[in-house]
Amino acid sequence: VFSGLSDQVLRDYVEGLAGEDSEGGVRLKYPPAWEARIYETGGVADRYIWRNLDKVPCPVLVIRGENTYVLFDRVIKKMVGKLPKGKGYTMKGTGHLVTLEAPEETSEVVKGFLRKYLN
């Protein structure tokens, strides 16, 4: 999962999630139940999201990494097909953590999408 991250991005990621506890060990900055809930109801598994995609009136860009092990191309196609104004985009050479692996390219893709709908 993390092999596509630069050392600095990985360091920032870990520092954002974990900190030192009072005994000199490491602790999550968020309650373990919060982290577990993300995996239980994450976007692809969340039935509420799937049931309501067709009600989203605004344009939506769904970005996936080419080499992700979670958000497969068929899932993106299904998701985009349910969104009235959905567009799917696959970032070449990236994995699951697209925005962390290729932040500049992700930014350009998002800006291009926004320009299309704001102009």
Residue frames relative to the residue before (quaternion, step in Angstrom):
aa qw qx qy qz dx dy dz
V 1.0000 0.0000 0.0000 0.0000 0.00 0.00 0.00
F 0.7963 0.3447 -0.1616 0.4700 3.57 0.81 -0.96
S 0.4416 0.7379 -0.4387 0.2609 3.61 1.22 -0.13
G 0.6763 0.4981 -0.3004 0.4520 3.62 1.13 -0.47
L 0.5777 0.6019 -0.3717 0.4072 3.59 1.26 -0.07
S 0.4715 -0.6221 0.5326 0.3271 3.54 -1.14 0.63
D 0.6648 -0.5006 0.3608 0.4210 3.58 -1.22 0.38
Q 0.6697 0.5097 -0.3042 0.4463 3.59 0.93 -0.89
V 0.6561 0.4984 -0.3156 0.4706 3.59 0.93 -0.85
L 0.6444 0.5088 -0.3232 0.4705 3.59 0.96 -0.82
R 0.6306 0.5267 -0.3280 0.4661 3.59 0.99 -0.84
D 0.6653 0.4995 -0.2991 0.4674 3.60 0.89 -0.94
Y 0.6304 0.5458 -0.3187 0.4507 3.57 1.01 -0.87
V 0.6875 0.4742 -0.2769 0.4751 3.58 0.83 -1.00
E 0.6623 0.5025 -0.3122 0.4597 3.60 0.93 -0.84
G 0.6429 0.5221 -0.3171 0.4622 3.58 1.15 -0.57
L 0.7349 0.4244 -0.2185 0.4817 3.58 1.16 -0.59
A 0.8142 0.1960 -0.0568 0.5436 3.57 1.02 -0.75
G 0.0484 -0.7826 0.6202 0.0231 3.51 -1.25 0.52
E 0.6241 -0.5372 0.4081 0.3943 3.53 -1.31 0.15
D 0.3137 -0.7352 0.5641 0.2073 3.56 -1.02 0.77
S 0.7332 -0.4556 0.2879 0.4148 3.59 -1.29 0.13
E 0.7018 0.4401 -0.2652 0.4934 3.60 1.22 -0.35
G 0.6131 -0.5785 0.3422 0.4151 3.58 1.25 0.26
G 0.5433 0.6005 -0.4018 0.4277 3.56 1.28 0.17
V 0.5315 -0.6027 0.4829 0.3480 3.54 -1.28 -0.33
R 0.0340 -0.7847 0.6189 0.0021 3.56 -1.06 0.81
L 0.5257 -0.5876 0.5034 0.3536 3.55 -1.25 0.47
K 0.4446 -0.6818 0.5073 0.2830 3.58 -1.03 0.72
Y 0.7132 0.3620 -0.2233 0.5571 3.57 1.26 -0.39
P 0.5890 -0.5711 0.4149 0.3933 3.60 -1.08 0.56
P 0.5772 -0.6008 0.4196 0.3604 3.62 -0.98 0.76
A 0.6098 0.5584 -0.3555 0.4358 3.61 1.06 -0.68
W 0.6081 0.5484 -0.3426 0.4606 3.59 1.10 -0.70
E 0.6740 0.4906 -0.2851 0.4730 3.56 0.86 -0.97
A 0.6511 0.5108 -0.3159 0.4641 3.60 0.94 -0.86
R 0.6392 0.5447 -0.3227 0.4366 3.59 0.98 -0.82
I 0.5874 0.5720 -0.3631 0.4426 3.59 1.07 -0.69
Y 0.7150 0.4437 -0.2541 0.4768 3.57 0.89 -0.91
E 0.6348 0.5338 -0.3298 0.4510 3.59 1.12 -0.59
T 0.8231 0.2018 -0.0616 0.5272 3.57 0.94 -0.88
G 0.2295 0.8099 -0.5142 0.1646 3.59 1.17 0.35
G 0.7841 -0.4323 0.2165 0.3891 3.55 -1.19 0.72
V 0.7150 0.4487 -0.2734 0.4612 3.59 0.72 -1.00
A 0.7319 0.4241 -0.2326 0.4800 3.60 1.06 -0.73
D 0.5697 0.6381 -0.3701 0.3625 3.59 1.22 -0.36
R 0.3331 -0.7787 0.5015 0.1765 3.58 -0.36 1.24
Y 0.5891 0.5723 -0.3738 0.4310 3.59 1.06 -0.66
I 0.6480 0.5123 -0.3178 0.4656 3.57 0.92 -0.90
W 0.6841 0.4944 -0.2971 0.4465 3.59 0.77 -1.00
R 0.6677 0.5103 -0.3060 0.4474 3.61 0.97 -0.81
N 0.7802 0.3717 -0.1676 0.4743 3.57 1.11 -0.61
L 0.3645 0.7497 -0.4897 0.2553 3.60 1.19 0.08
D 0.6770 0.5126 -0.2989 0.4355 3.59 0.95 -0.80
K 0.6471 0.5151 -0.3113 0.4680 3.59 1.30 -0.14
V 0.5220 0.6300 -0.4202 0.3925 3.61 1.25 -0.07
P 0.2579 -0.8324 0.4722 0.1327 3.61 -0.33 1.21
C 0.6877 0.4930 -0.2889 0.4478 3.58 1.10 -0.56
P 0.6250 -0.5201 0.4107 0.4126 3.59 -1.24 0.33
V 0.0783 -0.7899 0.6081 0.0119 3.57 -1.02 0.86
L 0.1772 -0.7581 0.6216 0.0867 3.55 -0.92 0.99
V 0.1160 -0.7782 0.6159 0.0399 3.57 -0.74 1.08
I 0.1029 -0.8107 0.5763 0.0087 3.56 -0.51 1.23
R 0.0089 -0.7802 0.6255 -0.0003 3.55 -1.02 0.84
G 0.4646 -0.6432 0.5284 0.3020 3.53 -1.24 0.48
E 0.5873 -0.6113 0.4089 0.3380 3.55 -0.98 0.85
N 0.7929 0.3102 -0.1387 0.5059 3.57 0.96 -0.88
T 0.3079 0.7612 -0.5181 0.2393 3.59 1.13 0.50
Y 0.3415 -0.7292 0.5600 0.1950 3.54 -1.17 0.63
V 0.6664 0.5033 -0.2869 0.4694 3.59 1.29 0.04
L 0.8099 0.2406 -0.0960 0.5263 3.56 0.59 -1.17
F 0.1320 -0.8382 0.5278 0.0371 3.54 0.22 1.33
D 0.6760 -0.5075 0.3579 0.3967 3.55 -1.24 0.51
R 0.6517 0.5205 -0.3275 0.4439 3.61 0.93 -0.80
V 0.6221 0.5293 -0.3396 0.4663 3.59 1.12 -0.64
I 0.6350 0.5218 -0.3221 0.4699 3.57 0.97 -0.88
K 0.6586 0.5125 -0.3156 0.4516 3.58 0.86 -0.92
K 0.6547 0.4988 -0.3112 0.4750 3.58 0.96 -0.82
M 0.6575 0.5190 -0.3014 0.4555 3.57 0.94 -0.93
V 0.6847 0.4787 -0.2768 0.4747 3.57 0.83 -1.03
G 0.6286 0.5507 -0.3273 0.4410 3.57 1.06 -0.70
K 0.6830 0.4678 -0.2797 0.4862 3.58 1.15 -0.57
L 0.6341 0.5216 -0.3295 0.4662 3.59 1.18 -0.51
P 0.4877 -0.6865 0.4483 0.2998 3.62 -0.73 0.99
K 0.7937 0.1339 -0.0587 0.5905 3.58 1.05 -0.78
G 0.2939 0.7939 -0.4802 0.2296 3.56 0.95 0.89
K 0.0532 -0.7612 0.6455 0.0330 3.51 -1.22 0.65
G 0.2240 -0.7694 0.5850 0.1250 3.56 -0.96 0.88
Y 0.0319 -0.7853 0.6183 0.0042 3.54 -1.11 0.70
T 0.1765 -0.7757 0.5996 0.0875 3.56 -0.89 0.97
M 0.2892 -0.7538 0.5710 0.1488 3.55 -0.77 1.11
K 0.3957 -0.7370 0.5063 0.2097 3.55 -0.59 1.18
G 0.8570 0.2065 -0.1453 0.4493 3.54 -1.15 0.73
T 0.6350 0.5056 -0.3509 0.4670 3.59 1.19 0.28
G 0.4017 -0.7041 0.5353 0.2373 3.53 -1.30 0.38
H 0.8343 -0.2121 0.1613 0.4826 3.54 -1.12 -0.72
L 0.7445 0.3917 -0.2153 0.4959 3.61 1.00 -0.76
V 0.0965 -0.8723 0.4778 0.0382 3.55 0.85 1.10
T 0.7220 0.4635 -0.2739 0.4347 3.57 0.68 -1.05
L 0.6761 0.4615 -0.2923 0.4944 3.58 1.15 -0.51
E 0.6671 0.5102 -0.2941 0.4563 3.58 1.11 -0.68
A 0.8086 0.0667 0.0079 0.5845 3.58 0.99 -0.83
P 0.0467 -0.8615 0.5049 0.0262 3.60 0.60 1.11
E 0.6637 0.5063 -0.3209 0.4474 3.60 0.92 -0.81
E 0.6708 0.4861 -0.2971 0.4749 3.58 0.90 -0.91
T 0.6240 0.5315 -0.3354 0.4644 3.58 1.00 -0.80
S 0.6402 0.5353 -0.3122 0.4539 3.56 0.96 -0.89
E 0.6654 0.5005 -0.3025 0.4640 3.59 0.93 -0.87
V 0.6377 0.5199 -0.3237 0.4672 3.59 0.99 -0.81
V 0.6722 0.4877 -0.2948 0.4727 3.59 0.90 -0.92
K 0.6556 0.5061 -0.3209 0.4595 3.61 0.90 -0.86
G 0.6356 0.5247 -0.3252 0.4637 3.59 1.00 -0.78
F 0.6397 0.5192 -0.3112 0.4737 3.57 1.00 -0.84
L 0.6764 0.4927 -0.2925 0.4628 3.58 0.90 -0.93
R 0.6203 0.5477 -0.3407 0.4463 3.59 0.98 -0.83
K 0.6333 0.5550 -0.3263 0.4296 3.55 0.94 -0.90
Y 0.7725 0.3653 -0.1851 0.4853 3.58 0.93 -0.88
L 0.6841 0.4802 -0.2952 0.4628 3.60 1.15 -0.38
N 0.6862 0.4656 -0.2874 0.4793 3.60 1.18 -0.39
